[in-house]
Amino acid sequence: MTHVGKILVPVDLSPRSVGAARYAASLGSAFNSEIVFVHAIQKGWPLGDAESNARDAIMAVQGSTPSRFVVREGAPVPVILEGAETESVDLILMPTRGVPMLSRFFDRSITAQVLRAASCPVWAGVDDLSSLSSRPIRTVLCGLSLGPRAGSVLRCAADLARQLRATLTVIHASKSLESMPAYPCNGEWRLWVKAMARNDISALQKEAGTHADIWLEPGPPLAAIPTVAETLRADLLVIGKSPQRRILGDLRTMSYDMVCRAPCPVASV
């Protein structure tokens, strides 16, 4: 993500989507991007009073940054994915209600489906994002799983931090870093695992040209990373994602769960 030239913002004409539009406008100003608001029609016209008011509020936001309002017929997920391809967007920005795990498993979360299927990065946050529209992004936290895509995730996080003039911090969380007192050589093992992780991250940073602080945290990423994000008061968490659908997975396959737990918006790249 070297340049965010165009941002797609799905809007369902709820109060939450108005907040997303305001947040998108602030990002558009920071990245000097064009914003495309897309609404999927399922019930047809005319709009109800509440929806009309939301549409007017979204269109009023358009004056602060170059933007368009596009209407497409169809179910939300196909409309969003097709719109992202047709418009050649660099980023999809969308809020989520934080759907429970069982509902997500049966594909009842639009955001979870988009995260899994989109070919471009997806920037998502829980509930109304309007309160963040006046809050500049000054701290970017990059979660690394040290898998095959770790280098590209770090470079993307570094690009975002540079464009936003924010500080960058790297975190790697793993259960392998947890203490296991019942096992022999527990202390030596943990030191070796930490040293290996730190060396891997240092090599990635050398390739990416970054010098970010490194946090190595014991425990599952879904528990450890949001806690550190809260401690650092991070404004954005960047993680890798995978289109693969698994019940169990590492940081590459738990993007939506991280969005629901993180204290800040999450960019899955």
N, C-alpha and C positions, 0 to 999 in steps of 0.2 A: 504494500500500500504506500507507494511513493507519493501519490497525489490523490486527494479526495475531490475530484472535480464535479461529481454529481451524486446526490444522496436521494434515495427513494424512501419515502415515508408513508407506509400504509395507514389510512385513517378510516375508522369505522363510524365516524361522526358521533362519538361519545365524548364526554368531558375529558376522558383520559387522552383521546387523540388530539384534542386542542392543546393539552399540555405538551404532548410530543411535538406538535407543530412549533410551539414556542421554543422548545429545547433544540429542535432542528434548526431553527432560525439562528440561534446563538452559535451552533456548530458551523452552519453555513458561512457566517461572518468570520469565524476563526479560520476556516479552511478556504475561504473565498470560493465556495461551491454553489452550484445550482441545485435547487431542491425540487423534486417531483413528488407531489402529494397524489396518492392513488387511492381511489375508493371503489370497492367491489360492490356492484348492485346485485342484490338477490331478491329484494322485495319489490323492486320497481319504483317508479315515481308516482305521485309526488312525495317528497320527503315530509315527515312529520315536523311539528314545530321545533321540537328539541334538536332534531337532526339538522334542520335548516339553520337554526341558531349556531350550531357547531360548525357547519360549513361556512357561514359568514365570518365566524371568529377565525377559522383557519385561513380564509382568503384575506382577512385583514392583516394576518401575519406576513403575507407575501410581500408587503411593501418594504420590509426591512432587508430582504435579500432576494436575488433572482429566483423565481419559483413559478411552478405551474400546477394546476389542479386537474388531474386526469380521472375520468370515470370509465370503468370497464365492467362489463357484465360477466358474472360467473362467481364461483366460490372463491373465498379470500385467498387461500394458499396458491392455487394456480394463477390467479390474477397477479399476486405479488411476485411470484417467480418469473412469470412471463414478462411482467413489466420491468423487472430488473434486467432481463436479457435484452428486451426490445430497446430500452433506454440506455443500455450499456452503462449502468450505474457502477460506482466504485464502492458503495456502501448502502446497506439497508438499515434504517433506524426504526425501531418499533418498541412500544411499551408492552408489558404483559401483566396479567392479573396474578400470575403465580399459581398456575393450575396444579392441584395435587397430583402426586406421582401416578396413581392408578388411572386418573383421567388422561394424563400424558401418554401412558402406555397404549391407550385406545385412540390416540391421535385427536384428542379434544383440545389441544393447545395449538393455536395457529402459530405462535412464536416458536414453539418447539419444532414444529414441522418445517418452518422456514429455516431455522438454524441447521437442521439436518440436511436440507436439500439445496440451499442457496449456494451458488458458485462464487459469490463475492462475500466479503466480511459482513457480519451482522452485529449491529450495536444495539443492545437491548437493556431495558431497566424495568423495574417493577413499579406499577401504578402510575400516578401522575408525575411527569418529569418537569412540569413547569417551574417548580421551585429551584431546579438546577439551571434554568436558562440564564440567570444572572450571576451564576457562580462559575468563575473561570476554572479551567482544568489546569491545575498546577502540579499534581502528583499522579504519575502513571505507574501502576504496579503490573509487572509482567510475570504471569505464572507459567513455569516451564515444566513439562513432564520428562524432558531429556529424551524424547522419542525422535524419530526420523525428521520431523518437521520443526524441531526446536529452534534451529537456526533461522528459519523464515519467520517464525512467530516473534523471536527477539528482534529481528530487523524491522518488522512491522511496528512493534511497540516502540522501538527507537525512532522510527520515522514519525510516528504520531507525537511522541514526546518533543521532538525537535520542532515540528510544525506548531505545536501548542505552547512551546517554550516552557515545558514542564520538566520536572525532575523524574528520572526513571529509576525504579528499584526492581530487582529480580528476586523471585521467590521460587524455591523448589520444595515441595512437601511430599513426604513419602512415609509409608508405614515402616519401611526398612530402616528409617532413622530412629524409630522408637526403641526405648530401652527394654531389654529382655533379660531381667536378672537371673532367671532360672537357667539360662544357657551359659556354658563356659565361654570365656573370652568375650563376654558381652561388650565390655568397654572398648577393647581393641577392635572388635567388629564395627562398632558404631563409628569410631574414629576413621577406620578405613573407608566405610561407606561415605562419610562426610567428605573425606579428602577426595575421593573419586568424583563425587557430585560437584565439588567446588572446582576441581580441575576441568571437568567437562564444561561447566558454565564459563570459566575463564577462557577456555578455547573458543567457545561460541562468541563471547564478548570481543575477543581479539578479531575474529572474522567480521563481526558487525561494527567494529570501531566504537564500542561503548565501554564505559567504565562505571557501570551502575553498582550500587551496593547490593550484596547478596544475602538473602535470608534462607537458611536451611531449617525447615520445620518438620518435626516428627508428627506422624499421624496422617489420616486420610486427607487428601487435598480439599475435599468439600468442607471439612471442619477447620483445617489449619489456615487456608488461604483467606477466607472471609474474616477470620479473626485478625490476621495481620493487616488486611485492608482497613479494618476498623481502627487498629492501632496507629497506622500511618495516615489515617484520614484520606485515603486514596480517593481521587476523583474519577478514576477510570481503571478498570482491571482488564488486561489483555491476555487472552488464552488462545490455544489452538483448538480447532474443532475437527471432527471427522464426520463424513456423511454416513458412516456405518451405524447401523442400529443394533445396539447391544443392551442387555439388561444390566450387565456389569461392565465397567470400563474404567479407564484412567482419565486424565484431564482432557484427552482428545475427544472423549465420547460423552462427557457430562456437562456440556455447555449450558443447557437450560437449567439444570439443577444449580449450577454456579450463579446464573443470573438471579434465581430465586433467593439464594442465600447471601449474596454479596451486598455490602452496604452502599455500593455505588454501581453505576452502569457497567456492563461488561461488553467488550468488543471481542467477538469470536472470529478468528481469522484463519 
